[in-house]
Amino acid sequence: MDKTMTLARRRVLQGAAGLAAGLAAPAVHAQGAVTLRYVGTAVNQHAGIKEKVKEDLGITLEYIPVTSDDVVRRAVTQPNSFDILDSEYWMLKKIIPSGNLIGMDAKRIKLVDEITTIFTKGEVAGRKIGDQGTAPSKVMYLPAQNGKAFAGAPTQWLTLIPTTYNADTLGIRPDRITRPIESWAELLNPEFKGKASILNIPSIGIMDAAMAVEASGRHKYADKGNMTRAEIDLTMRVLTEAKRAGQFRAFWKDFNESVNLMASGETIIQSMWSPAVTAVRSRGIPCVYQPLKEGYRAWAAGFGLPKTLTGRKLDAAYDFINWFLSGWAGAFLNRQGYYSAVLSTAQKSMQPYEWDFWMMGKPAAQDIKAPDGTVMEKAGSVRDGGSFEARMGAVACWNAVMDENDYMVRKWNEFIAA
């Protein structure tokens, strides 16, 4: 995620003030009052989480929101500037070689064995899922606590403890498109000339483009998340041809822009994020986060610890991470449409009807509300894409940083300017 994505997701989380009363606080306690400097992209930096962890553990979180590039930059050059790093998994290929993140001790993570197998095995319900790009399971473990490369099999030392993740797809206006939409190829279908849009964030936009290019039969990528220069050129050529033919109404960077394009009907099929689809629907306008036969593009984030962390602060950081997995925060994230790392504890902190809607793909037994009481979905509605297993089980690729990233960004900017 870059700055625009993180700002968008932050807005969604800022809209939720807290959880319903009565959820049991976990029995974990920091040793005295400690302040932890928390650097991240603001996706999980919510006031409700900060207040709850202060109440439960006596730990004060000092939020330091930065862009994705700055998360990487700080981790590589300023490990003394934070106590908790909230990183996306794709960033690890840039961060781990610096040696500035210490392998986290699995023996100190109480629920480590309950972390979803998406991260530990690359599986959902015992089935392998797509791992193109930087799949978390590829970068989950280190061979030693001070390792600077990734381990090929599970070890005692974890790079990050996962916090939140999701599966992204295309948004469509079903009232304006009167036939089934089943493929990413539709993004390039001339039928939608002037009514399509793609997001202008190079590392993510090119993944959506690659899904469309491959779905249309023009090229089969070995790894959409790590293209060769020839593949980048091919992808940009297809996009440029479509742009010159008038396919795209816009190239959006801002969350609100994506919402307004769909709500106004200027676009009827486009790259979107799940909260943006919800925002369109909240205006009473039909909008669907459409499951597609080729699958989803996924992303994931997690907590890491700097090698400079010691003593009480190190203990408090482990206490905070254990608290984050213990249920309250997981339920909080699930209620936003994201997914949490330990599903069993999150389920205990949610009402059965909420769990059935968000995680099981069942029709809502009553209105689905954000923690601040805002109605997100009406009774009877079903989550787009269905259950957790259906959505995350259909992941095709993950957000990534390519070996040829600099070349890709240059070519992307040429396409936008064409």
C-alpha positions in Angstrom: 0.0 0.0 0.0 1.3 3.5 -0.7 0.2 6.7 0.9 -3.2 7.0 -0.9 -4.2 3.5 0.0 -3.2 3.9 3.6 -5.1 7.2 3.9 -8.1 5.5 2.4 -8.0 2.6 4.8 -7.3 4.9 7.7 -10.5 6.8 7.0 -12.4 3.6 7.2 -10.9 2.7 10.5 -11.3 6.2 11.8 -15.0 5.8 11.2 -15.2 3.2 13.9 -15.0 4.6 17.4 -14.9 1.4 19.5 -16.5 -2.0 20.2 -19.6 -2.9 22.0 -19.2 -3.2 25.7 -19.0 -6.5 27.4 -16.0 -8.1 25.5 -13.7 -9.8 27.9 -10.3 -8.2 28.3 -7.4 -10.6 27.9 -5.4 -11.6 30.9 -2.1 -10.1 29.8 -0.3 -7.2 31.6 2.7 -5.1 30.9 5.3 -4.7 33.6 4.5 -1.1 34.6 3.7 1.9 32.3 5.5 1.8 29.0 5.3 3.9 25.9 5.8 2.1 22.6 6.6 4.2 19.5 4.5 2.6 16.7 5.6 3.3 13.1 3.2 2.2 10.4 1.0 3.2 7.5 -1.9 4.0 9.8 -4.1 1.0 8.7 -4.2 -0.3 12.3 -3.3 3.0 14.1 -6.8 3.6 15.5 -7.7 5.6 18.6 -10.0 2.8 19.7 -7.1 0.3 19.7 -4.9 2.8 21.5 -7.4 3.4 24.2 -8.2 -0.3 24.7 -4.6 -1.4 25.0 -4.0 1.4 27.5 -6.9 0.2 29.5 -6.0 -3.5 29.4 -2.2 -3.3 29.7 -1.2 0.1 30.8 0.8 0.5 27.6 0.7 3.8 25.8 1.0 3.6 22.0 2.7 6.6 20.3 1.4 6.5 16.8 3.8 7.7 14.1 1.9 7.4 10.7 4.1 7.4 7.6 3.9 6.3 4.0 4.9 2.8 2.8 8.2 4.1 1.5 8.9 5.7 4.9 8.1 2.5 6.7 10.9 0.8 4.6 13.2 3.8 5.0 13.0 4.0 8.7 13.4 0.2 9.1 16.5 0.2 7.0 18.2 3.5 8.2 16.6 4.4 11.6 15.9 1.3 13.7 16.3 3.4 16.8 13.3 5.5 15.8 10.5 3.0 16.6 9.7 0.1 19.0 6.9 -1.5 16.9 7.0 -1.6 13.1 3.8 -2.2 11.3 5.0 -3.4 7.9 3.5 -5.0 4.8 4.9 -8.3 3.9 6.1 -7.1 0.5 8.4 -4.6 2.2 10.4 -7.4 3.9 12.4 -8.0 0.8 13.8 -4.5 1.3 14.0 -4.6 5.1 15.3 -8.0 6.2 18.7 -7.7 4.3 19.5 -4.7 6.5 19.5 -6.9 9.6 17.5 -4.2 11.5 14.5 -6.4 12.3 15.1 -9.1 14.8 13.4 -12.5 14.4 10.5 -12.7 16.8 10.6 -15.7 19.2 7.7 -18.0 18.5 8.0 -19.2 22.0 6.9 -15.8 23.3 3.8 -15.6 21.0 1.1 -17.4 23.0 -1.2 -18.0 20.0 1.5 -18.7 17.4 0.0 -22.1 16.6 -3.4 -20.5 15.9 -2.2 -18.0 13.4 -4.1 -18.7 10.2 -2.3 -21.1 7.8 -2.4 -18.4 5.1 0.8 -17.1 6.7 2.4 -20.3 8.0 1.7 -22.7 5.1 0.2 -20.6 2.3 -3.0 -22.6 2.7 -6.7 -22.0 3.3 -8.7 -25.0 4.7 -5.8 -27.3 3.8 -5.6 -26.1 0.1 -2.7 -24.2 -1.3 -3.6 -20.7 -2.6 -1.9 -18.5 -5.2 1.5 -17.3 -4.1 2.6 -15.1 -7.0 4.1 -11.8 -5.7 5.3 -11.6 -2.1 3.1 -14.2 -0.5 3.5 -14.0 3.3 4.4 -17.7 3.6 7.5 -17.0 1.5 8.8 -14.4 3.9 7.4 -15.5 7.2 10.5 -17.1 8.8 14.2 -16.4 9.4 16.8 -19.1 9.8 18.1 -17.4 13.0 17.2 -14.6 15.2 19.6 -12.2 13.4 19.0 -13.7 10.0 19.2 -11.4 6.9 17.6 -13.9 4.5 14.4 -15.9 4.6 14.1 -19.5 5.7 12.6 -22.0 3.3 10.7 -23.8 6.1 9.1 -22.8 9.4 11.5 -21.9 12.2 11.4 -20.5 15.8 12.0 -17.0 14.3 9.3 -15.0 12.6 9.8 -11.9 10.5 6.3 -10.4 11.4 3.3 -11.4 13.4 0.4 -10.8 11.0 -2.2 -8.2 11.9 -4.6 -7.6 8.9 -5.0 -8.8 5.3 -7.6 -8.9 2.6 -8.4 -10.0 -1.0 -9.1 -7.2 -3.6 -11.0 -7.4 -6.9 -12.9 -5.2 -9.3 -15.9 -3.0 -8.3 -18.9 -2.9 -10.7 -22.2 -1.1 -11.1 -24.7 -4.0 -11.5 -27.5 -1.5 -12.4 -25.5 -0.3 -15.4 -24.0 -3.7 -16.4 -26.9 -6.1 -17.1 -25.0 -9.3 -17.7 -22.7 -11.4 -15.5 -19.1 -10.1 -15.0 -16.9 -13.1 -14.3 -13.4 -12.2 -15.5 -10.7 -9.6 -15.0 -10.6 -9.4 -18.8 -13.7 -7.2 -18.6 -11.6 -4.3 -17.4 -10.2 -4.1 -21.0 -13.4 -5.0 -22.8 -14.3 -2.3 -25.4 -17.9 -2.7 -24.4 -17.0 -0.5 -21.4 -15.1 2.1 -23.4 -14.9 5.3 -21.5 -16.5 3.7 -18.4 -13.5 1.8 -17.0 -10.9 3.0 -14.5 -7.7 1.6 -13.0 -5.9 2.9 -10.0 -2.8 4.9 -10.5 -0.5 3.3 -7.9 2.1 1.6 -10.0 2.9 -1.4 -7.9 -0.8 -2.3 -7.5 -2.2 -1.0 -10.7 0.2 -3.1 -12.7 -1.0 -6.2 -10.8 -4.6 -5.4 -11.7 -3.5 -4.8 -15.3 -1.6 -8.2 -15.4 -4.7 -10.0 -14.1 -6.7 -8.4 -17.0 -4.0 -9.1 -19.6 -3.6 -12.8 -18.5 -7.4 -13.3 -18.3 -7.7 -12.0 -21.9 -5.3 -14.6 -23.1 -2.6 -12.2 -24.2 0.2 -13.5 -22.0 0.8 -16.0 -19.2 3.0 -14.6 -16.5 5.5 -16.8 -14.6 5.0 -14.4 -11.6 2.7 -11.3 -11.9 4.5 -9.9 -8.8 7.9 -10.1 -10.3 7.8 -9.4 -14.1 10.7 -9.4 -16.5 11.4 -6.2 -18.4 9.8 -7.8 -21.4 6.7 -8.6 -19.5 6.5 -5.0 -18.1 6.8 -3.7 -21.6 4.1 -6.0 -22.9 1.7 -5.1 -20.0 2.3 -1.4 -20.6 1.8 -1.8 -24.3 -1.6 -3.4 -23.8 -2.6 -0.7 -21.3 -1.4 2.1 -23.6 -3.4 0.7 -26.5 -6.5 0.6 -24.4 -5.9 4.1 -23.1 -5.5 5.5 -26.6 -8.7 3.7 -27.7 -10.5 5.6 -25.0 -11.1 2.6 -22.6 -10.3 4.5 -19.4 -12.4 7.3 -17.9 -9.8 8.0 -15.2 -6.8 6.8 -13.3 -7.6 7.4 -9.7 -5.2 7.7 -6.7 -7.6 8.9 -4.0 -10.1 6.8 -2.1 -12.8 9.4 -2.5 -12.2 9.8 -6.2 -12.8 6.1 -6.7 -16.0 6.4 -4.7 -17.2 9.4 -6.7 -16.4 7.9 -10.1 -18.6 4.9 -9.3 -21.4 6.7 -7.5 -21.7 9.2 -10.3 -21.8 6.5 -13.0 -18.8 8.0 -14.7 -17.3 4.6 -14.4 -19.1 1.3 -14.1 -16.2 -1.1 -13.8 -12.9 -0.3 -12.1 -10.1 -1.2 -9.6 -11.6 -0.7 -6.1 -11.1 -1.4 -2.5 -13.7 -3.1 -0.4 -14.4 0.0 1.9 -14.9 2.1 -1.2 -17.6 -0.2 -2.5 -19.3 0.0 0.9 -19.1 3.8 0.7 -20.9 3.8 -2.7 -23.6 1.5 -1.3 -24.1 3.8 1.7 -25.3 6.4 -0.8 -28.0 4.0 -1.9 -26.3 3.2 -5.2 -25.8 -0.4 -6.3 -22.1 -1.5 -6.3 -20.6 -4.9 -6.0 -17.1 -6.1 -5.2 -17.2 -8.7 -7.9 -15.7 -12.2 -7.4 -13.9 -13.2 -10.6 -12.9 -16.6 -11.9 -9.2 -15.8 -12.0 -9.2 -14.9 -8.3 -8.2 -12.0 -6.1 -5.1 -9.9 -5.5 -4.2 -9.9 -1.8 -2.2 -7.9 0.7 -1.1 -8.4 4.3 0.6 -6.6 7.1 2.2 -7.5 10.4 4.2 -6.3 13.4 8.0 -6.5 13.5 10.5 -5.6 16.2 13.8 -3.6 15.8 17.1 -5.2 16.9 17.6 -2.2 19.2 14.6 -3.2 21.4 15.6 -4.5 24.9 14.4 -4.9 28.5 11.0 -3.6 29.6 10.2 -2.2 26.2 10.9 -5.6 24.5 8.7 -7.3 27.1 5.9 -4.7 26.6 6.1 -5.1 22.8 5.5 -8.9 23.1 2.7 -8.2 25.6 1.1 -5.8 23.1 1.4 -8.3 20.2 -0.1 -11.1 22.3 -2.9 -8.7 23.2 -3.5 -7.9 19.6 -4.0 -11.6 18.8 -6.2 -12.2 21.8 -9.6 -11.3 20.2 -10.6 -7.6 20.8 -8.5 -6.2 18.0 -9.2 -9.1 15.7 -13.0 -8.5 16.0 -12.4 -4.8 15.5 -10.6 -5.5 12.2 -13.1 -8.1 11.0 -15.9 -5.6 11.6 -14.2 -3.3 9.0 -14.2 -6.1 6.4 -10.6 -7.0 6.9 -9.4 -10.3 8.3 -7.5 -11.0 11.5 -4.5 -13.3 12.2 -6.1 -15.5 14.8 -9.7 -16.2 13.8 -10.7 -18.3 16.9 -10.2 -15.5 19.3 -11.8 -12.9 17.1 -14.9 -15.1 16.8 -15.3 -15.1 20.6 -15.3 -11.3 20.6 -18.0 -11.0 17.9 -21.7 -11.6 18.0 -22.8 -14.8 16.1 -24.7 -12.9 13.5 -21.6 -10.7 12.8 -19.3 -13.8 12.4 -21.8 -15.4 10.1 -22.0 -12.4 7.9 -18.3 -11.4 7.8 -16.6 -14.8 7.9 -19.1 -17.5 6.9 -20.8 -15.7 3.9 -24.3 -16.1 5.4 -27.1 -13.6 4.9 -27.1 -10.9 7.7 -29.6 -11.9 10.4 -29.8 -8.2 11.3 -28.2 -4.9 10.2 -24.5 -5.1 10.2 -23.0 -2.1 11.9 -19.5 -0.6 12.4 -18.4 -0.2 16.0 -19.7 3.4 16.0 -23.2 2.3 15.1 -23.1 3.2 11.4 -25.1 0.7 9.4 -22.7 -0.9 6.9 -25.0 -3.6 5.4 -28.8 -4.1 5.7 -30.3 -7.3 7.2 -30.5 -10.0 4.5 -27.4 -8.9 2.6 -24.5 -11.2 1.9 -20.9 -10.3 1.8 -19.5 -9.9 -1.7 -17.4 -12.9 -2.5 -18.9 -14.9 0.3 -17.1 -16.6 3.2 -13.5 -16.2 4.4 -12.6 -19.6 2.8 -14.2 -18.6 -0.5 -12.4 -15.2 -0.7 -9.0 -16.0 0.7 -9.1 -19.4 -0.8 -9.3 -17.8 -4.3 -6.2 -15.5 -4.0 -4.2 -15.5 -7.2 -1.4 -13.1 -6.3 -0.1 -10.8 -3.6 1.1 -7.2 -3.6 4.8 -7.2 -4.2 8.0 -5.3 -5.0 9.5 -6.4 -8.3 13.2 -6.9 -8.9 12.6 -4.5 -11.8 10.6 -2.1 -9.7 12.4 1.1 -10.8 12.0 0.2 -14.4 8.3 -0.7 -13.9 7.5 2.6 -12.2 9.2 4.5 -15.0 7.2 2.6 -17.6 4.0 3.1 -15.7 4.5 6.8 -15.5 5.1 6.9 -19.3 1.8 5.1 -19.7 0.0 7.6 -17.6 1.5 10.5 -19.5 0.9 8.8 -23.0 
